[in-house]
Structures are given as C-alpha cells and as structure tokens.
Amino acid sequence: MSMVRLMLHILQSFALFEWEVTGERIRNKIATSKCKGMWMGGIPPLGYDVENIRLVPNGYEAKIIRHIFSVLSN
C-alpha cells in the first residue's frame, strides 16, 4: 500500500511541475509580446484599430474620445 501511495505522490508531483512550467512559459510569452508592442487579442480600445498585430490610432474614434474627455473635465 505504501508503494502505491509513493507512486501516486511522484506522479502528482510531476503533474504539478508540468502545470507550473506551462503557466510560466505562457506568462513569459505574453510579457515578451507586450514588450514588443503586440496586441494580445480581444476588442481593441475605442480610438484604436488593430493592424498587423499592433494598435494604431483611429482618427475618427480618437476625436470622439477627446471630445468626451473635454466634456467630462469641464
């Protein structure tokens, strides 16, 4: 019985290790992509469009955003 428990603990430890390594690798990839200025997906913020994996200002929407901020700041 103790040998079975030992094997289960060893397998569980390897599974946990692999899970942590995978998470770390994904976090590093996301951080590297963000440092390169790459858009990581999802709906871009109002005032921006996505072109070639990068955010670029959308002139029309940016004008609306500036107007909203000026109205709210007064």
URBELJO-V373887 format. One record per residue. N is the residue number from 1. SS is DSSP state (A for helix, B for strand, O for the rest). PHI is phi in degrees with one decimal (NA if undefined). BURIAL is b if it has 16 or more other C-alpha atoms within 10 Angstrom, else e. Layout:
((N | SS | PHI | BURIAL) (N | SS | PHI | BURIAL))
//
This chain:
((1 | O | NA | e) (2 | A | -68.0 | e) (3 | A | -68.2 | e) (4 | A | -64.5 | e) (5 | A | -61.9 | e) (6 | A | -60.9 | e) (7 | A | -62.9 | e) (8 | A | -62.4 | e) (9 | A | -66.1 | e) (10 | A | -64.7 | e) (11 | A | -62.8 | e) (12 | A | -64.3 | e) (13 | A | -64.3 | e) (14 | A | -64.7 | e) (15 | A | -64.1 | e) (16 | A | -63.7 | e) (17 | A | -60.0 | e) (18 | A | -63.2 | e) (19 | A | -62.1 | e) (20 | A | -67.0 | e) (21 | A | -64.4 | e) (22 | A | -62.2 | e) (23 | A | -62.0 | e) (24 | A | -64.1 | e) (25 | A | -63.7 | e) (26 | A | -66.3 | e) (27 | A | -61.3 | e) (28 | A | -64.8 | e) (29 | A | -63.6 | e) (30 | A | -64.3 | e) (31 | A | -62.9 | e) (32 | A | -63.5 | e) (33 | A | -63.4 | e) (34 | A | -65.3 | e) (35 | A | -63.5 | e) (36 | O | -80.7 | e) (37 | O | 82.2 | e) (38 | O | -84.1 | b) (39 | O | -78.8 | b) (40 | O | -92.2 | e) (41 | O | 107.3 | e) (42 | O | 91.9 | e) (43 | O | -77.0 | e) (44 | O | -67.9 | e) (45 | O | -61.6 | e) (46 | O | -59.3 | e) (47 | O | 104.1 | b) (48 | B | -134.5 | b) (49 | B | -122.5 | b) (50 | B | -102.8 | b) (51 | B | -133.9 | e) (52 | O | 53.8 | e) (53 | O | 65.9 | e) (54 | B | -127.6 | b) (55 | B | -82.5 | b) (56 | B | -127.5 | e) (57 | B | -62.4 | e) (58 | O | -103.1 | e) (59 | A | -54.9 | e) (60 | A | -65.1 | e) (61 | A | -66.8 | e) (62 | A | -61.9 | e) (63 | A | -62.8 | e) (64 | A | -63.8 | e) (65 | A | -62.2 | e) (66 | A | -61.4 | e) (67 | A | -63.7 | e) (68 | A | -59.3 | e) (69 | A | -63.8 | e) (70 | A | -67.2 | e) (71 | A | -67.0 | e) (72 | A | -71.3 | e) (73 | A | -79.4 | e) (74 | O | -94.1 | e))
//
